[in-house]
Amino acid sequence: MNELHCPGCGEVLDTAGRTDRCPACDGAWVNEDALVGMLQERTSTLVFLPWHPRPKDNERVCASCGKPMQTVNLGSVALDRCPEHGVWFDANELAALLAQAKHFKPDHKHEDEPEPEHSGLLHSLSKLFGG
């Protein structure tokens, strides 16, 4: 596996549980499936991730592929996202997002929100089995 580099400062990331952490700036790289799992553990239910594009302010590159990431909001947290490889959280942003986990329950979905690009394995299984 290739080394992952911090999109913020370029340091090599260290694996820490479900995340890869930057020892210099305390940022975290999280695979989107792992993020869904973390939020589902927090809420004890399926989650819906309403990614909302935001204007580019500081373009960062993916820790995995090196391509420019999308600038998005998830809840009230501004993030950088590579749909193929993961999401970058600056220091304290992952904790802030986990604190908002209840807002990502499917019953909080609004009619005008599009279907999620990624809603997790449990959501897919639920749809498959009519849950």
Backbone hydrogen bonds, N-H to C=O, Kabsch-Sander energy under -0.5 kcal/mol:
donor,donor_aa,acceptor,acceptor_aa,energy
5,H,63,A,-1.1
6,C,11,E,-3.4
10,G,6,C,-1.6
13,L,4,L,-3.0
14,D,21,R,-3.2
16,A,19,T,-3.3
19,T,16,A,-1.8
20,D,29,W,-2.1
21,R,14,D,-3.5
22,C,27,G,-2.3
26,D,22,C,-1.6
28,A,89,F,-2.9
29,W,20,D,-3.0
30,V,28,A,-0.5
30,V,87,V,-2.4
31,N,18,R,-0.5
35,L,31,N,-2.2
36,V,32,E,-2.4
37,G,33,D,-2.2
38,M,34,A,-2.4
39,L,35,L,-2.4
40,Q,36,V,-2.6
41,E,37,G,-2.2
42,R,38,M,-1.9
43,T,39,L,-2.0
44,S,40,Q,-1.9
45,T,40,Q,-0.8
48,F,104,F,-3.6
49,L,118,H,-0.5
51,W,49,L,-1.6
52,H,73,N,-2.3
54,R,71,T,-2.3
62,C,67,K,-2.9
66,G,62,C,-1.2
69,M,60,R,-2.8
70,Q,81,R,-3.0
72,V,70,Q,-0.6
72,V,79,L,-2.3
73,N,52,H,-2.8
74,L,77,V,-2.4
77,V,74,L,-1.8
78,A,76,S,-0.5
79,L,72,V,-3.5
79,L,77,V,-0.5
80,D,88,W,-1.2
81,R,70,Q,-2.7
82,C,86,G,-3.2
85,H,82,C,-0.7
86,G,82,C,-2.3
87,V,30,V,-2.7
88,W,80,D,-3.1
89,F,28,A,-2.8
93,E,90,D,-2.2
94,L,90,D,-0.6
96,A,92,N,-1.8
97,L,93,E,-2.4
98,L,94,L,-2.7
99,A,95,A,-1.8
100,Q,96,A,-0.6
100,Q,97,L,-1.3
101,A,98,L,-1.4
103,H,100,Q,-2.4
104,F,101,A,-2.2
105,K,102,K,-1.1
108,H,105,K,-2.2
109,K,106,P,-1.8
113,E,110,H,-1.7
124,S,120,G,-1.8
125,L,121,L,-2.6
126,S,122,L,-2.4
127,K,123,H,-2.3
128,L,124,S,-2.2
129,F,125,L,-2.4
130,G,127,K,-0.9
131,G,126,S,-4.1
